[in-house]
Amino acid sequence: MEANIQAMAVRVRWDRVGRFALLLVGVLLVCLYVNPLRTTIATMQEAKTKRGEVAELQREQASLVRRRGALTRSGSVEIEARRLGMVRRDERAYVVKGLPDAR
């Protein structure tokens, strides 16, 4: 009877070992998928940010192209220079102080 009790105590429950091994494999697979998934999400967010930057730069480029077109018309460079306060060589610049605001 004592031998029978020892035989029962040593016996391995292979069905439980198999379930445990399957559980470990499942956890390992989940762990292997976490980092690539996180990287994919980060890449998608970065791509969205970059698309916004590209759209902003395209708008700025279109504005600069329009500005270049405006500056290539005759007389526009002179108008822009006068707006900046520049005068020709043969002209005299005067500064008038104390005028009321032109609002």
Backbone as CSV, one residue per row, in Angstrom:
resi,resn,N_x,N_y,N_z,CA_x,CA_y,CA_z,C_x,C_y,C_z
1,MET,0.817,-1.179,0.000,0.000,0.000,0.000,0.873,1.259,0.000
2,GLU,1.952,1.222,0.755,2.864,2.338,0.810,3.485,2.589,-0.569
3,ALA,3.780,1.562,-1.309,4.348,1.687,-2.651,3.328,2.310,-3.594
4,ASN,2.069,1.976,-3.386,0.997,2.515,-4.213,0.856,4.018,-3.988
5,ILE,0.992,4.482,-2.758,0.905,5.905,-2.440,2.084,6.652,-3.051
6,GLN,3.277,6.083,-2.979,4.450,6.717,-3.569,4.326,6.796,-5.088
7,ALA,3.774,5.801,-5.707,3.591,5.787,-7.157,2.613,6.878,-7.582
8,MET,1.604,7.118,-6.789,0.625,8.170,-7.111,1.239,9.557,-6.925
9,ALA,2.119,9.696,-5.921,2.734,10.993,-5.652,3.739,11.376,-6.741
10,VAL,4.405,10.427,-7.344,5.425,10.694,-8.349,4.804,10.898,-9.739
11,ARG,3.626,10.447,-9.932,2.995,10.504,-11.238,2.810,11.950,-11.703
12,VAL,3.167,12.228,-12.941,3.106,13.571,-13.511,1.790,13.713,-14.274
13,ARG,1.167,14.879,-14.102,-0.086,15.152,-14.813,0.268,15.848,-16.122
14,TRP,0.456,15.060,-17.173,0.915,15.584,-18.452,-0.102,16.517,-19.096
15,ASP,-1.365,16.347,-18.816,-2.361,17.248,-19.385,-2.189,18.667,-18.830
16,ARG,-1.843,18.761,-17.543,-1.600,20.080,-16.950,-0.289,20.682,-17.460
17,VAL,0.732,19.875,-17.638,2.004,20.347,-18.171,1.800,20.866,-19.594
18,GLY,1.025,20.143,-20.367,0.742,20.563,-21.744,-0.004,21.888,-21.785
19,ARG,-0.996,22.049,-20.918,-1.749,23.307,-20.862,-0.834,24.469,-20.459
20,PHE,0.023,24.203,-19.480,0.946,25.240,-19.019,1.918,25.621,-20.139
21,ALA,2.431,24.630,-20.854,3.347,24.899,-21.957,2.638,25.699,-23.055
22,LEU,1.404,25.346,-23.351,0.629,26.076,-24.356,0.387,27.517,-23.917
23,LEU,0.108,27.712,-22.644,-0.071,29.055,-22.108,1.216,29.875,-22.242
24,LEU,2.359,29.269,-21.943,3.639,29.970,-22.080,3.914,30.354,-23.538
25,VAL,3.619,29.455,-24.447,3.816,29.756,-25.875,2.905,30.913,-26.297
26,GLY,1.671,30.909,-25.828,0.745,32.000,-26.154,1.233,33.335,-25.615
27,VAL,1.710,33.349,-24.375,2.239,34.586,-23.783,3.473,35.047,-24.551
28,LEU,4.332,34.125,-24.934,5.521,34.469,-25.706,5.134,35.092,-27.045
29,LEU,4.154,34.531,-27.712,3.708,35.101,-28.996,3.147,36.510,-28.823
30,VAL,2.372,36.718,-27.775,1.829,38.058,-27.512,2.971,39.042,-27.266
31,CYS,3.963,38.622,-26.489,5.112,39.493,-26.213,5.880,39.820,-27.489
32,LEU,5.965,38.874,-28.402,6.678,39.116,-29.652,5.930,40.097,-30.561
33,TYR,4.618,40.187,-30.429,3.837,41.088,-31.266,3.704,42.489,-30.676
34,VAL,4.001,42.686,-29.410,3.791,43.981,-28.766,4.718,45.052,-29.348
35,ASN,6.007,44.787,-29.439,6.950,45.802,-29.901,6.707,46.199,-31.365
36,PRO,6.522,45.256,-32.294,6.219,45.690,-33.667,4.920,46.482,-33.768
37,LEU,3.932,46.133,-32.965,2.670,46.876,-32.984,2.884,48.298,-32.479
38,ARG,3.661,48.444,-31.425,3.956,49.766,-30.879,4.743,50.595,-31.903
39,THR,5.683,49.962,-32.580,6.473,50.659,-33.600,5.586,51.103,-34.761
40,THR,4.663,50.250,-35.160,3.750,50.581,-36.256,2.883,51.773,-35.892
41,ILE,2.365,51.797,-34.685,1.516,52.911,-34.248,2.327,54.203,-34.200
42,ALA,3.548,54.143,-33.683,4.399,55.332,-33.625,4.716,55.836,-35.036
43,THR,4.956,54.917,-35.966,5.250,55.300,-37.348,4.037,55.959,-37.997
44,MET,2.857,55.446,-37.726,1.641,56.039,-38.278,1.436,57.457,-37.738
45,GLN,1.681,57.657,-36.454,1.541,58.994,-35.871,2.564,59.962,-36.461
46,GLU,3.788,59.493,-36.640,4.822,60.338,-37.231,4.485,60.690,-38.677
47,ALA,3.944,59.720,-39.409,3.554,59.978,-40.802,2.445,61.027,-40.866
48,LYS,1.507,60.972,-39.930,0.428,61.962,-39.892,0.999,63.354,-39.632
49,THR,1.945,63.441,-38.710,2.587,64.719,-38.413,3.329,65.247,-39.636
50,LYS,4.050,64.364,-40.309,4.818,64.773,-41.494,3.892,65.222,-42.618
51,ARG,2.742,64.556,-42.782,1.789,64.980,-43.809,1.289,66.392,-43.520
52,GLY,1.067,66.715,-42.249,0.664,68.071,-41.873,1.743,69.084,-42.196
53,GLU,2.989,68.733,-41.908,4.106,69.628,-42.220,4.234,69.839,-43.717
54,VAL,4.057,68.776,-44.496,4.145,68.887,-45.957,3.037,69.796,-46.480
55,ALA,1.827,69.641,-45.957,0.717,70.496,-46.403,1.006,71.960,-46.083
56,GLU,1.547,72.222,-44.901,1.889,73.596,-44.526,2.974,74.160,-45.433
57,LEU,3.986,73.356,-45.736,5.054,73.818,-46.619,4.548,74.041,-48.043
58,GLN,3.593,73.230,-48.488,3.029,73.439,-49.821,2.256,74.754,-49.888
59,ARG,1.518,75.065,-48.810,0.809,76.348,-48.775,1.800,77.515,-48.797
60,GLU,2.864,77.386,-48.028,3.882,78.440,-47.995,4.549,78.593,-49.359
61,GLN,4.815,77.475,-50.021,5.441,77.520,-51.339,4.514,78.191,-52.348
62,ALA,3.226,77.887,-52.292,2.270,78.514,-53.207,2.217,80.021,-52.954
63,SER,2.271,80.415,-51.691,2.271,81.839,-51.357,3.522,82.523,-51.906
64,LEU,4.663,81.865,-51.784,5.905,82.438,-52.295,5.900,82.531,-53.816
65,VAL,5.305,81.562,-54.473,5.206,81.617,-55.942,4.333,82.796,-56.359
66,ARG,3.223,83.008,-55.643,2.367,84.160,-55.950,3.121,85.471,-55.700
67,ARG,3.872,85.508,-54.621,4.659,86.717,-54.281,5.715,86.982,-55.359
68,ARG,6.369,85.913,-55.826,7.364,86.083,-56.886,6.702,86.624,-58.149
69,GLY,5.527,86.103,-58.470,4.796,86.601,-59.633,4.452,88.066,-59.492
70,ALA,4.076,88.470,-58.274,3.743,89.871,-58.049,4.975,90.755,-58.165
71,LEU,6.125,90.257,-57.738,7.348,91.063,-57.784,7.961,91.128,-59.176
72,THR,7.616,90.225,-60.058,8.184,90.250,-61.409,7.440,91.223,-62.321
73,ARG,6.281,91.716,-61.906,5.569,92.730,-62.717,6.332,94.039,-62.672
74,SER,6.205,94.824,-63.727,6.977,96.082,-63.794,6.467,97.056,-62.738
75,GLY,7.389,97.688,-62.073,7.038,98.680,-61.066,6.813,98.127,-59.680
76,SER,6.644,96.860,-59.560,6.338,96.302,-58.239,7.546,96.321,-57.311
77,VAL,8.742,96.196,-57.878,9.945,96.242,-57.038,10.102,97.649,-56.451
78,GLU,9.833,98.654,-57.254,9.922,100.024,-56.759,8.879,100.288,-55.673
79,ILE,7.690,99.806,-55.861,6.632,99.980,-54.852,7.033,99.304,-53.543
80,GLU,7.569,98.108,-53.658,8.001,97.377,-52.463,9.159,98.098,-51.778
81,ALA,10.104,98.630,-52.545,11.234,99.354,-51.969,10.754,100.619,-51.255
82,ARG,9.806,101.329,-51.831,9.276,102.537,-51.184,8.519,102.175,-49.908
83,ARG,7.850,101.049,-49.914,7.156,100.592,-48.708,8.156,100.329,-47.580
84,LEU,9.366,99.912,-47.957,10.412,99.666,-46.963,11.166,100.939,-46.579
85,GLY,10.817,102.071,-47.210,11.448,103.337,-46.853,12.648,103.700,-47.701
86,MET,12.850,103.041,-48.804,13.999,103.335,-49.661,13.656,104.450,-50.654
87,VAL,14.698,105.193,-51.057,14.527,106.263,-52.040,15.579,106.093,-53.126
88,ARG,15.349,106.749,-54.259,16.333,106.700,-55.340,17.514,107.590,-54.998
89,ARG,18.592,107.454,-55.791,19.801,108.253,-55.533,19.557,109.745,-55.732
90,ASP,18.766,110.076,-56.706,18.564,111.490,-57.002,17.428,112.105,-56.189
91,GLU,16.845,111.372,-55.273,15.755,111.876,-54.446,16.269,112.194,-53.040
92,ARG,15.495,112.985,-52.341,15.817,113.332,-50.970,14.716,112.800,-50.064
93,ALA,15.122,112.144,-48.984,14.140,111.593,-48.054,13.876,112.600,-46.945
94,TYR,12.607,112.777,-46.599,12.213,113.668,-45.508,11.460,112.838,-44.488
95,VAL,11.673,113.181,-43.225,10.944,112.522,-42.142,10.088,113.571,-41.475
96,VAL,8.803,113.345,-41.468,7.859,114.281,-40.866,7.402,113.668,-39.550
97,LYS,7.595,114.415,-38.453,7.231,113.903,-37.138,6.030,114.664,-36.603
98,GLY,5.327,114.045,-35.675,4.246,114.715,-34.983,2.914,114.695,-35.703
99,LEU,2.769,113.881,-36.717,1.490,113.788,-37.419,0.532,112.897,-36.613
100,PRO,-0.745,113.210,-36.672,-1.710,112.342,-35.985,-1.800,110.981,-36.691
101,ASP,-2.249,109.980,-35.953,-2.392,108.645,-36.543,-3.359,108.695,-37.719
102,ALA,-3.035,107.987,-38.761,-3.869,107.954,-39.973,-4.863,106.822,-39.875
103,ARG,-5.666,106.847,-38.856,-6.665,105.763,-38.667,-7.998,106.161,-39.082
